[in-house]
């Protein structure tokens, strides 16, 4: 078992791929995705982000990835997919000394109080990374990016648990720096 003291990113990533295969990846289906597209396979990231070992591994691996951007001070994304990821990264970042804040982007502005779309503080010019459980077309991450930019935040990258490698996300990947921990190729045993 991996622990904070002996965490090995290579072994951690291998185990995360295994967990995604076991818990979240299903093939041979006929389903409609959040993007409205029909698909024969599904990656339910919440089956990993709501699992103790899965969320711990994901947060550790994302903290490792986040060292690429030392000026990033917060992580978050569109609710519901990004919520557990942002909270786990925020909590574990205290332990690693990275001290990253978390934020959550509502799908619609709050209908009461301040009417804010973002929970958690983002200051103008603050560098952030957008989190996503599964990238299909990039639509959910794009909504979060727009909300962050509206309050003056600077999005430096998008980090995802899994990438469906959908060609419809090519324009999104060309526009933003996108990294995923697990690819469809790996889930299908080709990577």
WOVENDA-V916755 format. One line per field, one symbol per residue. ss: DSSP state (H for helix, E for strand, C for the rest). phi: phi as a letter, one per 30 degrees, with the letter a starting at -180 (. if undefined). A space follows every 10 residues. Layout:
ss=???
phi=???
//
This chain:
ss=CCCCCCCCHH HHHHHHHHHH HHHHEEEEEE EECCCCCEEE EEECCHHHHC CHHHHHHHHH HHHHHHCCCC CEEEEEEECC CCHHHHHHHH HHHHHHCCCC EEEEECCCCC CCCCCCCEEC CCCCCCEEEE EEEEECCCHH HHHHHHHHHH CCCEEEEEEE EEECCCHHHH HHHHHCCEEE EEEHHHHCCC C
phi=.dbedcdced dddeddeddd edcccbcicb bcdedjddbc bbbceddcdc cedddddedd ddddddddbd cdbabladdc ddedddddde ddddddidhc dcbbcddbee dbhdidcccj cbceiddbcd cbdbcccjdd dddddddddd cjdcdcabcb dbcdhdedce dddddbdcbb dbceedddic b
//
